[in-house]
Amino acid sequence: MRYYSTNKEVKEIGLQEAVIKGLAADKGLFMPNHINVLDDKFYDNIHNMSFQEISFEVAKAFFGDDIPEGELKTIVYDTLSFDTPLVHVKDNIYSLELFHGPTLAFKDVGGRFMARLLGYFVRKSSNKRVNVLVATSGDTGSAVANGFLGVDGVHVYILYPKGKVSEIQEKQFTTLGENITSLEVDGCFDDCQALVKQAFLDKELNDQLFLTSANSINLARFLPQSFYYFWAYAQLKRLGKENELVVSVPSGNFGNLTAGLFAKRMGLPIKRFIAANNSNDIFYNYLQSSIFSPKASVSTIANAMDVGNPSNFARIMDLYNHNHSEVCKDISGATYNDRQIADGVKNLWLDSNYLMDPHGACGYLALKDMLQPYETGLFLETAHPAKFKDTIDKILNINIDIPLPLQQFMKKEKISIEISKEFKALKNLLIKEAE
Ligand SMILES: *Cc1c(COP(=O)(O)O)cnc(C)c1O
């Protein structure tokens, strides 16, 4: 498979280079130059397959030309060695729980897959160390750090906004040590993301170091996220509920939603998507007005979606040839403020005994508001509610348990380096560390 940049100003390149580069030199995002549709045989039999079996078939459609089959199988099976159950929530609404991995959030899937794929490329090629830079508003950092922990030849730098991630989130990446370094940036998430983008475009830095991104701008992070759309469909098919399927995706940087759009292009019968935003309503406004106008992010209780300039918007535009009305045929939007999210969590807990985290709640609310009675609704439950314990406890006036893996992180000591949001600070640090 060859990959082109959404800005179309650089040549197509192969998988290894696209994964190691992360972002194209023209600042565009890499896209596969064709999308393989899976055959009828696959879809006819999908409900008899396991999550790993399904994902391996999907992975072959993306990466089969570039990675030996046995290697790819190991990568897929290793990545997906945890539960991802479909849960009936109420009426015609289901939740796909993507939070049973090591850091209790869906980003474990992309984080682990990318770590294993990059580890494979590094082993196969140079001995030069690859430096992964990742900006996080909370969950990406922990998933990527835990995915990469101990991977030879790869060093990870996590950039996160000081004081803007929860203590539980922070502990999950600042306590690991080894090949993981946490940088506490005096700014917001958008500043962290801007720093990472600038680092990739800095010639001097890239002449000296191999730098790559593990944000969903990296195709190895976001493409594997298409696996679980197929898995959800397979489970709904077992129940005879797969027709008229509407998938609601809590969205921030739109990697997750974009992966779903790829699944649809590969023939997965998803009727339409809902992009569920918190108060960061940039995509919602785009759908209403056809104007995309990034703005500073605002802080919400669904903080992993506090994104003012969603990076995968470029991929969505590319998939739909920048045609607004075509986008609107497949995706509708929704936006919820903190009050609405809190009420959503509370009401569902009281009337159906299902506990959601604030991100999943946006997905659920969008279905509750927009799903037709003859449709089946699925929302992605993107994080374990206990990751947002303070928020949930306050909303429900209870004291929810912290799962064991999180308790273990909480006991360890935080180690981070504070830096300013000036690019110079990051650049000097990276150069010094590499010496
Ligand atoms: C990252 C994240 C999101 C948003 O996902 P995108 O792919 O960036 O749109 C939603 N919920 C949680 C819990 C997250 O960590």
The ligand as an SDF file (V2000), in Angstrom:
LIG
                    3D

 15 15  0  0  0  0  0  0  0  0999 V2000
   -9.4370   10.4480   23.0070 C   0  0  0  0  0  0  0  0  0  0  0  0
  -10.7570   10.2460   23.6060 C   0  0  0  0  0  0  0  0  0  0  0  0
  -11.9330   10.5820   22.9120 C   0  0  0  0  0  0  0  0  0  0  0  0
  -11.9070   11.2650   21.5690 C   0  0  0  0  0  0  0  0  0  0  0  0
  -11.4080   10.4500   20.5570 O   0  0  0  0  0  0  0  0  0  0  0  0
  -10.9300   11.0790   19.1540 P   0  0  0  0  0  0  0  0  0  0  0  0
  -10.5010    9.9220   18.3650 O   0  0  0  0  0  0  0  0  0  0  0  0
   -9.8090   12.0120   19.4850 O   0  0  0  0  0  0  0  0  0  0  0  0
  -12.0840   11.8190   18.5910 O   0  0  0  0  0  0  0  0  0  0  0  0
  -13.1470   10.2760   23.5000 C   0  0  0  0  0  0  0  0  0  0  0  0
  -13.2120    9.7040   24.7110 N   0  0  0  0  0  0  0  0  0  0  0  0
  -12.1100    9.3770   25.4160 C   0  0  0  0  0  0  0  0  0  0  0  0
  -12.2560    8.7550   26.7510 C   0  0  0  0  0  0  0  0  0  0  0  0
  -10.8560    9.6300   24.8860 C   0  0  0  0  0  0  0  0  0  0  0  0
   -9.7790    9.3100   25.5870 O   0  0  0  0  0  0  0  0  0  0  0  0
  1  2  1  0
  2  3  1  0
  2 14  2  0
  3  4  1  0
  3 10  2  0
  4  5  1  0
  5  6  1  0
  6  7  2  0
  6  8  1  0
  6  9  1  0
 10 11  1  0
 11 12  2  0
 12 13  1  0
 12 14  1  0
 14 15  1  0
M  END
$$$$
